[in-house]
Amino acid sequence: MTEFIPPAKPIIGDEERAAVDRVLRSGMVAQGPEVAAFEEEFARELVEGRDCVAVNSGTSGLHLGLLAAGIGEGDEVIVPAFTFAATGNSVRLAGATPVFADIELDTYTLDPAHVESLITGRTKAIMPVHLYGHPARMDELAAIAEKHSLMLFEDAAQAHGAKWRGRAVGTFGAFGMFSLYPTKNMTSGEGGMVSVDSEDMRRRMRLLRNQGMETQYQNELIGFNNRMTDIHAAIGRVQLTKVAAWTKQRQENAAVLDAGLKHVKTPVVLEGAVHVYHQYTVRLPEDLVSKRSEILSRLKDEFGVGTGVYYPVPTNELPSFGVEADLPATREATRSVFSLPVHPSLSPEDLQRIIHAVNTVLEEASA
Ligand SMILES: Cc1ncc(COP(=O)(O)O)c(C=O)c1O
């Protein structure tokens, strides 16, 4: 049997192990100097020097970002439904109501025209997701936000290093959240990094992650314990030195897949976008949509190619939300997408195996 090609593969090496060992030997493992250094280095490398606040997960980052921006009960935040549930969850956790907007099918990111049609007197903010590593149309969304006096936030969980018209994602909104979960383009084990656009947002985020305290036992507001540990930050700092090379490899792998794959709709990269390929997501033609699970099983069983379906159910239709929304492009995407391995550990032979497998299985399925 050929070796299985997993859909994602975190790369953890000797340097990460040594960094963790250094922290463990120091005897100080909770939030401390490693976290502070990670925040500074992340700011410099990925968000053009914007202030950053590290937290214990991407979900906490969104939650605290929304609270820090003053989002709460009675407010509406427009988000996509074609995303991981954490996007909508964070809005609900802040006490507000997520309003689900449709995506553009070519890039799977928010459709600005549909967003604008959903604005009501209660709308406070728009929170696009740079899904799969492709930036949302940030200038159009920023213009809509400005016209209607709304805030703009970014769920950049999957988009470390992505750019829109020369500008890094995470520098457009009042905050931008990057997840550091193991399958993301870089990891700290678990974690989230939030870039913020003002000293005020930075201070509030720092208070909220630490029980509302800046000075010990002088709690200024009701906060959480959402701190990142120095152990996690030490891993993240090493990964940060490698993420640019890994991204380049992802982009090169994507170009090979683009050139070789037939019968599927390969990812679109809009002019002015830098796509960082957290996922390489393709769409089946209409006649094969009903055979998706069978096709993915064959790719795995006969060719050892791992795949994933991100996301099979729109957030609004999850039992946890159960909200009606008319989102035709979202529905179409949930039925027809699947993601192929694109991670930097793939060899040229792996890429050829993936291409051969997909082309063979789809040719047979459409015969
Ligand atoms: C789009 C999106 N938003 C939010 C999150 C939440 O991040 P985390 O898993 O680090 O809490 C994720 C990651 O899983 C994600 O993909």
The ligand as an SDF file (V2000), in Angstrom:
LIG
                    3D

 16 16  0  0  0  0  0  0  0  0999 V2000
  -12.1800   30.5990   10.0010 C   0  0  0  0  0  0  0  0  0  0  0  0
  -11.8170   30.2240   11.4060 C   0  0  0  0  0  0  0  0  0  0  0  0
  -12.1980   31.0310   12.4090 N   0  0  0  0  0  0  0  0  0  0  0  0
  -11.8900   30.7600   13.6930 C   0  0  0  0  0  0  0  0  0  0  0  0
  -11.1650   29.6390   14.0350 C   0  0  0  0  0  0  0  0  0  0  0  0
  -10.9050   29.3520   15.4800 C   0  0  0  0  0  0  0  0  0  0  0  0
   -9.5640   29.2110   15.7900 O   0  0  0  0  0  0  0  0  0  0  0  0
   -9.1000   28.2230   16.9640 P   0  0  0  0  0  0  0  0  0  0  0  0
   -9.3300   26.8240   16.5000 O   0  0  0  0  0  0  0  0  0  0  0  0
   -7.6360   28.5570   17.1200 O   0  0  0  0  0  0  0  0  0  0  0  0
   -9.8820   28.5680   18.1620 O   0  0  0  0  0  0  0  0  0  0  0  0
  -10.7230   28.7870   13.0130 C   0  0  0  0  0  0  0  0  0  0  0  0
   -9.8810   27.6190   13.2940 C   0  0  0  0  0  0  0  0  0  0  0  0
  -10.1820   26.5290   13.5300 O   0  0  0  0  0  0  0  0  0  0  0  0
  -11.0800   29.0680   11.6760 C   0  0  0  0  0  0  0  0  0  0  0  0
  -10.7180   28.2530   10.6880 O   0  0  0  0  0  0  0  0  0  0  0  0
  1  2  1  0
  2  3  1  0
  2 15  2  0
  3  4  2  0
  4  5  1  0
  5  6  1  0
  5 12  2  0
  6  7  1  0
  7  8  1  0
  8  9  2  0
  8 10  1  0
  8 11  1  0
 12 13  1  0
 12 15  1  0
 13 14  2  0
 15 16  1  0
M  END
$$$$
